[in-house]
Amino acid sequence: MKLSDWMITADERGNAATRLDARHPDGAAWTRGNQVRPLVHGATYFAELLEGIRAQRAGDLLLFTDWRGDPDERLDGPGTEIGAVLGEAAGRGVIVKGLIWRSHLDGLQFSETENRHLGEEIEEAGGECLLDMRVRPGGSHHQKLVVLRHPGRPHLDVAYVGGIDLCHGRNDDASHGGDPQAPPFASAYGARPPWHDVQLAVRGPAVGDIEAGFRERWCDPGPLSRSPMVRLRALLSREDTVADRLPPQLPDPRPCGSQAVQILRTYPNRLWRGYPFAPDGERSIARSYLKALRRARALIYLEDQYLWSPKVVESFARALRDNPDLRLIAVIPTVPEQDGRITLPMNLVGRLTALEALRSASADRVAVYGLENHAGTPVYVHAKVCVIDDVWASVGSDNVNLRSWTHDSELNCAVLDETADDRPPLDPGGLGDGARRHARDLRLELSLEHLDAAAPDSRYPADLVCDPVAAFDAFASSAAALDAWHDGGGRGPRPPGRLRTYRPPELSRTTRGVVMPLYRFLVDPDGRPFRLRSRNAY
């Protein structure tokens, strides 16, 4: 198997202005020899991140980007608030640089105030944090990354990429009791919404690529916002709006593992003063999905916050139509995160339209599930994971929707392990590629948690779930048992498992007659008018 069979080449990235690929001596669009570990759940990630930050000393470098940041979010109990932890690092002489999305107004259920306060706390301690609104109208900076570099101690270098923001609601664990510091959320999720998410810990040469991607954004000479009012307010409040120079980038860490890692992004094409590192935007996330889906033969395993857009979902539907043995498992939120009278119907219409497209390709080979904890409370699925045929795996900030593939800034890592997995089936896709250790381990870790495989009465051992057909059937059997228990009033012992068959609520006659046609013809699948849509060719 050649890596270029699954991963996009530098030409296929479609963005000659970036230095991500040009910085490699061989011109490849990926690095080899990395060690990539999935950190499932915010509590796992936050504890490791806290340890890594506290081990940094004067002259070390800490870079991060965030969609939302709450300065008082605790990484691991009292005294570990993220604002204080980053401030303490800056006070020790660590070079702390952050890019946080400036955000829309709090009144629109965004996080303008919180993001500003985190930046202020870091700046007061001697770090630098910029509120970045260099996006298209209606768009956001959605990337979530942290890079820790250590001059003279490169064995400690690590980068974290995934779906977990440094904010309220993310610090949950496998029990899914929810983060005590809960954000406002849909009432169905209770006072402490359970949260399912994934971040990657990356070591090896790919750390240099992730840092290079941060530097491209940091060094963008464009103003942080085009809004005259925002710029005036920043001037009056003496807000930092000019990025200081970064120290020269260190050599990439040495190889330390068996994974090839490809850094993938979405950047929109901005109509005026575009990104110097992506003047026509970048669609490498979308292009990578499209290439990998063309090789899918056995199982597509998805965990996604949205799974909304028919235009994006069509690529999955095409793979199902072209390959009669291919199955798709999707794990998504049971209920949207907002209860609003406008946003809720829009979200449901977008979801239903996308699922109709998938099921029209093959109703019996598409299975969609929600999650609940052992108390019966829905678990909000915020993870952005795709595993294809236990060979190719992608984790990052992008969702399966048009917004993430064209409009917002996103960051993903596609991982292909060069070590084969020796558990049968050895070649689930039948293309001669062979199952790979990282992709299979990731899918099994997530699947076995959802199936409650560790329960004494579980019927789903890891060896069984290795097989794509058996895994598909196991999810169906587990969800059916839990559905039947709930439908029967919860009498008798609760069966093991956390999977529920996704049953979208019934749409009202008004929604079907008015909102759905409006959605289909006047707005994007994410609820934005066409005039705010970026050019979406990918």
BAFI-348083 format. One record per residue (C-alpha): z, y, x. Coordinates in steps of 0.02 Angstrom, whole numbers, padded with zeros to 5 digits, always signed. Example, Ala and Ser with C-alpha at 12.3 -4.5 7.8 and 13.67 -1.06 7.14 Angstrom:
<nodes>
<<+00390,-00225,+00615>>
<<+00357,-00053,+00684>>
</nodes>
This chain:
<nodes>
<<+00000,+00000,+00000>>
<<-00043,+00174,+00061>>
<<+00073,+00317,+00016>>
<<-00079,+00415,-00042>>
<<-00107,+00284,-00178>>
<<+00045,+00356,-00269>>
<<+00080,+00526,-00192>>
<<-00033,+00677,-00201>>
<<-00118,+00734,-00042>>
<<-00113,+00911,+00026>>
<<-00281,+00947,-00055>>
<<-00222,+00874,-00221>>
<<-00071,+00991,-00218>>
<<-00197,+01129,-00256>>
<<-00102,+01267,-00165>>
<<-00170,+01305,+00008>>
<<-00054,+01456,+00027>>
<<+00106,+01356,+00043>>
<<+00164,+01301,+00214>>
<<+00251,+01146,+00148>>
<<+00113,+01028,+00203>>
<<+00043,+01130,+00348>>
<<+00212,+01123,+00435>>
<<+00195,+00935,+00460>>
<<+00111,+00888,+00626>>
<<+00004,+00757,+00538>>
<<-00038,+00870,+00391>>
<<+00034,+00745,+00267>>
<<+00101,+00808,+00102>>
<<+00263,+00708,+00124>>
<<+00389,+00658,+00256>>
<<+00440,+00482,+00304>>
<<+00604,+00411,+00367>>
<<+00721,+00490,+00241>>
<<+00880,+00426,+00161>>
<<+00889,+00469,-00024>>
<<+01039,+00429,-00133>>
<<+01050,+00462,-00320>>
<<+01211,+00547,-00373>>
<<+01230,+00501,-00555>>
<<+01343,+00621,-00652>>
<<+01401,+00795,-00609>>
<<+01574,+00737,-00553>>
<<+01496,+00627,-00419>>
<<+01385,+00767,-00357>>
<<+01516,+00904,-00364>>
<<+01644,+00803,-00265>>
<<+01519,+00767,-00127>>
<<+01456,+00946,-00126>>
<<+01634,+01013,-00110>>
<<+01668,+00900,+00039>>
<<+01507,+00953,+00123>>
<<+01537,+01140,+00099>>
<<+01716,+01131,+00160>>
<<+01657,+01041,+00318>>
<<+01542,+01186,+00364>>
<<+01596,+01310,+00497>>
<<+01541,+01477,+00570>>
<<+01355,+01484,+00604>>
<<+01310,+01345,+00482>>
<<+01187,+01384,+00342>>
<<+01208,+01360,+00154>>
<<+01060,+01396,+00040>>
<<+01057,+01371,-00148>>
<<+00956,+01409,-00303>>
<<+01022,+01399,-00480>>
<<+00967,+01424,-00660>>
<<+01145,+01463,-00713>>
<<+01303,+01482,-00611>>
<<+01480,+01504,-00676>>
<<+01597,+01565,-00537>>
<<+01749,+01480,-00614>>
<<+01668,+01307,-00634>>
<<+01780,+01182,-00544>>
<<+01698,+01059,-00427>>
<<+01850,+00945,-00416>>
<<+02006,+01013,-00500>>
<<+02105,+01175,-00484>>
<<+02068,+01277,-00329>>
<<+01889,+01216,-00316>>
<<+01801,+01349,-00419>>
<<+01623,+01363,-00356>>
<<+01631,+01552,-00331>>
<<+01789,+01536,-00227>>
<<+01722,+01387,-00127>>
<<+01562,+01481,-00082>>
<<+01663,+01638,-00044>>
<<+01780,+01542,+00071>>
<<+01630,+01471,+00162>>
<<+01558,+01645,+00188>>
<<+01730,+01702,+00247>>
<<+01729,+01566,+00381>>
<<+01564,+01632,+00448>>
<<+01448,+01513,+00357>>
<<+01283,+01600,+00316>>
<<+01277,+01588,+00125>>
<<+01117,+01638,+00037>>
<<+01084,+01611,-00148>>
<<+00945,+01642,-00273>>
<<+01000,+01640,-00455>>
<<+00889,+01672,-00604>>
<<+00934,+01842,-00673>>
<<+00923,+01766,-00848>>
<<+00887,+01837,-01018>>
<<+01021,+01920,-01124>>
<<+01183,+01831,-01168>>
<<+01150,+01874,-01349>>
<<+01001,+01755,-01342>>
<<+01117,+01614,-01283>>
<<+01074,+01634,-01100>>
<<+01186,+01674,-00951>>
<<+01152,+01850,-00887>>
<<+01336,+01895,-00865>>
<<+01391,+01732,-00783>>
<<+01249,+01733,-00657>>
<<+01286,+01913,-00609>>
<<+01472,+01875,-00584>>
<<+01439,+01727,-00470>>
<<+01326,+01835,-00364>>
<<+01456,+01973,-00355>>
<<+01592,+01852,-00299>>
<<+01483,+01784,-00159>>
<<+01430,+01958,-00102>>
<<+01610,+02019,-00096>>
<<+01654,+01876,+00021>>
<<+01513,+01916,+00143>>
<<+01374,+01805,+00078>>
<<+01214,+01862,-00007>>
<<+01157,+01815,-00181>>
<<+01004,+01889,-00266>>
<<+00969,+01891,-00452>>
<<+00787,+01838,-00458>>
<<+00676,+01880,-00606>>
<<+00509,+01853,-00518>>
<<+00442,+01748,-00661>>
<<+00313,+01764,-00798>>
<<+00366,+01842,-00964>>
<<+00475,+01720,-01058>>
<<+00496,+01611,-00903>>
<<+00641,+01563,-00793>>
<<+00685,+01505,-00619>>
<<+00743,+01330,-00661>>
<<+00763,+01253,-00487>>
<<+00930,+01177,-00439>>
<<+00953,+01146,-00252>>
<<+01081,+01161,-00113>>
<<+01038,+01146,+00073>>
<<+01174,+01126,+00205>>
<<+01117,+01146,+00387>>
<<+01227,+01128,+00541>>
<<+01163,+01194,+00711>>
<<+01213,+01068,+00844>>
<<+01264,+00939,+00712>>
<<+01100,+00889,+00630>>
<<+01172,+00722,+00573>>
<<+01267,+00821,+00441>>
<<+01112,+00907,+00370>>
<<+01084,+00868,+00186>>
<<+00993,+00939,+00036>>
<<+01034,+00913,-00148>>
<<+00894,+00922,-00278>>
<<+00900,+00876,-00462>>
<<+00950,+00933,-00633>>
<<+01131,+00989,-00607>>
<<+01173,+01175,-00610>>
<<+01332,+01248,-00535>>
<<+01399,+01293,-00705>>
<<+01505,+01246,-00855>>
<<+01475,+01081,-00942>>
<<+01404,+00984,-00795>>
<<+01563,+00907,-00723>>
<<+01563,+00743,-00819>>
<<+01576,+00563,-00758>>
<<+01528,+00387,-00815>>
<<+01659,+00388,-00954>>
<<+01569,+00538,-01030>>
<<+01724,+00627,-01090>>
<<+01640,+00794,-01056>>
<<+01678,+00940,-00941>>
<<+01844,+01027,-00984>>
<<+01751,+01191,-00949>>
<<+01628,+01173,-01092>>
<<+01489,+01296,-01136>>
<<+01443,+01343,-01316>>
<<+01346,+01196,-01386>>
<<+01285,+01110,-01542>>
<<+01432,+01053,-01650>>
<<+01375,+00871,-01650>>
<<+01432,+00856,-01468>>
<<+01611,+00907,-01503>>
<<+01726,+01024,-01409>>
<<+01688,+00945,-01240>>
<<+01504,+00895,-01244>>
<<+01473,+00733,-01145>>
<<+01340,+00764,-01013>>
<<+01222,+00643,-00924>>
<<+01133,+00707,-00768>>
<<+01066,+00657,-00597>>
<<+01052,+00742,-00427>>
<<+00980,+00674,-00265>>
<<+01063,+00683,-00094>>
<<+00923,+00692,+00035>>
<<+00944,+00668,+00222>>
<<+00809,+00663,+00353>>
<<+00650,+00765,+00383>>
<<+00630,+00809,+00198>>
<<+00780,+00926,+00216>>
<<+00665,+01039,+00317>>
<<+00536,+01040,+00177>>
<<+00666,+01085,+00046>>
<<+00731,+01225,+00156>>
<<+00553,+01287,+00186>>
<<+00527,+01296,-00002>>
<<+00684,+01402,-00020>>
<<+00626,+01517,+00119>>
<<+00460,+01546,+00031>>
<<+00552,+01614,-00120>>
<<+00679,+01710,-00018>>
<<+00546,+01798,+00086>>
<<+00437,+01847,-00063>>
<<+00416,+02037,-00040>>
<<+00393,+02069,-00226>>
<<+00531,+02162,-00321>>
<<+00663,+02050,-00397>>
<<+00619,+02118,-00569>>
<<+00474,+02218,-00640>>
<<+00580,+02292,-00780>>
<<+00614,+02479,-00751>>
<<+00778,+02466,-00847>>
<<+00839,+02318,-00744>>
<<+00792,+02403,-00582>>
<<+00879,+02565,-00635>>
<<+01037,+02470,-00683>>
<<+01033,+02377,-00516>>
<<+01017,+02543,-00424>>
<<+01162,+02623,-00520>>
<<+01274,+02472,-00494>>
<<+01226,+02461,-00309>>
<<+01166,+02284,-00335>>
<<+01089,+02197,-00185>>
<<+00902,+02194,-00218>>
<<+00832,+02172,-00042>>
<<+00843,+02004,+00045>>
<<+00913,+02007,+00220>>
<<+00822,+01907,+00353>>
<<+00865,+01725,+00370>>
<<+00901,+01647,+00541>>
<<+00754,+01549,+00612>>
<<+00734,+01378,+00533>>
<<+00806,+01235,+00635>>
<<+00699,+01085,+00682>>
<<+00691,+00955,+00544>>
<<+00826,+00822,+00548>>
<<+00775,+00659,+00631>>
<<+00720,+00508,+00528>>
<<+00867,+00409,+00462>>
<<+00803,+00299,+00321>>
<<+00656,+00211,+00241>>
<<+00603,+00331,+00103>>
<<+00449,+00441,+00099>>
<<+00489,+00603,+00005>>
<<+00368,+00726,-00070>>
<<+00426,+00900,-00122>>
<<+00344,+00951,-00286>>
<<+00350,+01117,-00375>>
<<+00293,+01215,-00525>>
<<+00255,+01399,-00504>>
<<+00159,+01499,-00635>>
<<+00009,+01605,-00598>>
<<+00082,+01780,-00610>>
<<-00040,+01911,-00674>>
<<+00015,+02049,-00556>>
<<+00077,+02030,-00377>>
<<+00084,+01842,-00382>>
<<+00186,+01735,-00265>>
<<+00118,+01749,-00088>>
<<+00156,+01564,-00063>>
<<+00069,+01517,-00227>>
<<-00050,+01658,-00278>>
<<-00129,+01551,-00415>>
<<+00031,+01458,-00453>>
<<+00068,+01277,-00409>>
<<+00060,+01125,-00523>>
<<+00106,+00988,-00399>>
<<+00237,+00914,-00517>>
<<+00109,+00891,-00654>>
<<-00023,+00827,-00534>>
<<+00098,+00703,-00458>>
<<+00143,+00634,-00629>>
<<-00040,+00617,-00676>>
<<-00081,+00521,-00517>>
<<+00068,+00404,-00532>>
<<+00037,+00372,-00717>>
<<-00139,+00312,-00678>>
<<-00060,+00169,-00580>>
<<+00070,+00123,-00712>>
<<+00051,-00057,-00771>>
<<+00222,-00128,-00817>>
<<+00358,-00001,-00861>>
<<+00381,+00187,-00869>>
<<+00567,+00229,-00874>>
<<+00606,+00408,-00926>>
<<+00764,+00509,-00946>>
<<+00723,+00682,-01007>>
<<+00804,+00831,-01091>>
<<+00655,+00872,-01201>>
<<+00502,+00759,-01206>>
<<+00423,+00890,-01317>>
<<+00245,+00937,-01278>>
<<+00100,+00836,-01351>>
<<-00014,+00909,-01217>>
<<+00098,+00838,-01080>>
<<+00142,+00678,-01171>>
<<-00043,+00638,-01190>>
<<-00046,+00583,-01007>>
<<+00086,+00452,-01047>>
<<-00005,+00400,-01206>>
<<-00166,+00379,-01108>>
<<-00080,+00262,-00985>>
<<-00015,+00158,-01131>>
<<-00188,+00148,-01211>>
<<-00270,+00098,-01047>>
<<-00145,-00038,-01002>>
<<-00098,-00161,-01140>>
<<+00052,-00231,-01044>>
<<+00129,-00062,-01007>>
<<+00293,-00015,-01092>>
<<+00387,+00150,-01101>>
<<+00575,+00175,-01118>>
<<+00634,+00353,-01148>>
<<+00816,+00410,-01153>>
<<+00833,+00583,-01231>>
<<+00965,+00690,-01319>>
<<+01002,+00632,-01496>>
<<+01026,+00812,-01555>>
<<+00956,+00975,-01482>>
<<+01084,+01083,-01393>>
<<+01071,+01226,-01518>>
<<+01113,+01229,-01703>>
<<+01011,+01385,-01744>>
<<+00911,+01392,-01906>>
<<+00754,+01436,-01808>>
<<+00778,+01345,-01643>>
<<+00833,+01180,-01720>>
<<+00678,+01153,-01830>>
<<+00565,+01209,-01688>>
<<+00646,+01085,-01569>>
<<+00632,+00944,-01695>>
<<+00451,+00983,-01735>>
<<+00408,+00984,-01550>>
<<+00498,+00820,-01523>>
<<+00420,+00734,-01675>>
<<+00245,+00791,-01629>>
<<+00263,+00721,-01454>>
<<+00335,+00555,-01513>>
<<+00194,+00537,-01639>>
<<+00070,+00553,-01496>>
<<+00160,+00417,-01397>>
<<+00179,+00297,-01542>>
<<-00001,+00319,-01594>>
<<-00048,+00246,-01424>>
<<+00063,+00093,-01450>>
<<+00205,+00090,-01575>>
<<+00277,-00077,-01516>>
<<+00276,-00032,-01331>>
<<+00366,+00136,-01345>>
<<+00555,+00139,-01367>>
<<+00657,+00300,-01377>>
<<+00847,+00305,-01370>>
<<+00993,+00424,-01373>>
<<+01162,+00395,-01292>>
<<+01341,+00399,-01355>>
<<+01508,+00375,-01269>>
<<+01634,+00242,-01322>>
<<+01712,+00363,-01447>>
<<+01545,+00378,-01537>>
<<+01508,+00556,-01481>>
<<+01326,+00590,-01433>>
<<+01296,+00615,-01247>>
<<+01182,+00759,-01201>>
<<+01045,+00694,-01087>>
<<+01003,+00830,-00962>>
<<+00933,+00713,-00828>>
<<+00752,+00728,-00773>>
<<+00707,+00555,-00706>>
<<+00547,+00453,-00706>>
<<+00527,+00281,-00627>>
<<+00357,+00194,-00636>>
<<+00340,+00008,-00604>>
<<+00495,+00012,-00491>>
<<+00385,+00090,-00357>>
<<+00375,+00279,-00382>>
<<+00527,+00382,-00433>>
<<+00543,+00567,-00470>>
<<+00704,+00666,-00495>>
<<+00718,+00854,-00509>>
<<+00730,+01004,-00623>>
<<+00571,+00981,-00724>>
<<+00567,+00915,-00901>>
<<+00421,+00826,-00984>>
<<+00355,+00979,-01072>>
<<+00224,+01112,-01047>>
<<+00351,+01243,-00995>>
<<+00409,+01140,-00845>>
<<+00231,+01090,-00797>>
<<+00155,+01265,-00803>>
<<+00272,+01411,-00837>>
<<+00445,+01404,-00755>>
<<+00485,+01375,-00572>>
<<+00536,+01194,-00545>>
<<+00577,+01080,-00399>>
<<+00564,+00890,-00391>>
<<+00572,+00753,-00260>>
<<+00454,+00606,-00278>>
<<+00521,+00458,-00179>>
<<+00431,+00302,-00123>>
<<+00535,+00178,-00023>>
<<+00441,+00090,+00116>>
<<+00566,-00054,+00101>>
<<+00516,-00183,-00028>>
<<+00643,-00248,-00154>>
<<+00664,-00437,-00143>>
<<+00726,-00465,-00322>>
<<+00597,-00537,-00441>>
<<+00477,-00485,-00507>>
<<+00418,-00436,-00335>>
<<+00263,-00345,-00399>>
<<+00296,-00293,-00580>>
<<+00139,-00186,-00591>>
<<+00025,-00320,-00523>>
<<-00068,-00199,-00410>>
<<-00003,-00274,-00248>>
<<+00113,-00127,-00218>>
<<+00275,-00224,-00237>>
<<+00439,-00162,-00309>>
<<+00528,-00036,-00198>>
<<+00714,-00031,-00165>>
<<+00751,+00151,-00207>>
<<+00653,+00156,-00370>>
<<+00724,-00009,-00432>>
<<+00902,+00033,-00383>>
<<+00890,+00200,-00475>>
<<+00822,+00121,-00634>>
<<+00951,-00019,-00630>>
<<+01098,+00098,-00600>>
<<+01051,+00203,-00750>>
<<+01003,+00056,-00861>>
<<+01158,-00047,-00825>>
<<+01271,+00100,-00867>>
<<+01183,+00126,-01034>>
<<+01193,-00061,-01072>>
<<+01379,-00069,-01025>>
<<+01334,-00209,-00905>>
<<+01507,-00201,-00827>>
<<+01591,-00245,-00992>>
<<+01667,-00421,-00997>>
<<+01560,-00469,-01148>>
<<+01397,-00394,-01083>>
<<+01239,-00500,-01098>>
<<+01137,-00397,-00977>>
<<+01159,-00440,-00791>>
<<+01064,-00342,-00660>>
<<+00950,-00489,-00620>>
<<+00891,-00494,-00801>>
<<+00857,-00308,-00811>>
<<+00751,-00312,-00652>>
<<+00609,-00382,-00757>>
<<+00520,-00241,-00853>>
<<+00493,-00345,-01011>>
<<+00672,-00408,-01009>>
<<+00736,-00231,-00983>>
<<+00632,-00167,-01129>>
<<+00702,-00306,-01240>>
<<+00880,-00281,-01177>>
<<+00877,-00096,-01225>>
<<+00810,-00141,-01398>>
<<+00940,-00279,-01424>>
<<+01087,-00172,-01365>>
<<+01037,-00023,-01472>>
<<+01008,-00133,-01625>>
<<+01182,-00207,-01610>>
<<+01266,-00037,-01596>>
<<+01159,+00034,-01736>>
<<+01208,-00111,-01849>>
<<+01393,-00088,-01808>>
<<+01383,+00096,-01857>>
<<+01280,+00059,-02013>>
<<+01414,-00067,-02064>>
<<+01551,+00064,-02056>>
<<+01614,+00020,-01883>>
<<+01705,-00136,-01940>>
<<+01758,-00261,-01809>>
<<+01748,-00241,-01619>>
<<+01625,-00112,-01557>>
<<+01483,-00201,-01466>>
<<+01457,-00154,-01283>>
<<+01324,-00026,-01246>>
<<+01294,+00159,-01266>>
<<+01115,+00158,-01329>>
<<+01067,+00215,-01504>>
<<+00892,+00202,-01575>>
<<+00826,+00379,-01588>>
<<+00814,+00426,-01771>>
<<+00760,+00606,-01792>>
<<+00832,+00695,-01942>>
<<+00722,+00718,-02092>>
<<+00629,+00883,-02093>>
<<+00636,+00989,-02249>>
<<+00481,+01019,-02353>>
<<+00480,+01200,-02292>>
<<+00487,+01147,-02111>>
<<+00346,+01022,-02132>>
<<+00242,+01143,-02236>>
<<+00271,+01303,-02138>>
<<+00351,+01275,-01968>>
<<+00246,+01126,-01916>>
<<+00077,+01211,-01947>>
<<+00143,+01368,-01861>>
<<+00198,+01261,-01715>>
<<+00033,+01168,-01703>>
<<-00081,+01319,-01706>>
<<+00013,+01476,-01653>>
<<+00143,+01430,-01522>>
<<+00166,+01321,-01370>>
<<+00267,+01161,-01386>>
<<+00415,+01258,-01316>>
<<+00414,+01391,-01450>>
<<+00327,+01530,-01354>>
<<+00177,+01625,-01424>>
<<+00013,+01583,-01340>>
<<+00002,+01756,-01264>>
<<+00153,+01716,-01154>>
<<+00079,+01554,-01092>>
<<+00026,+01539,-00912>>
<<-00140,+01462,-00867>>
<<-00103,+01278,-00891>>
<<-00243,+01187,-00801>>
<<-00168,+01052,-00690>>
</nodes>
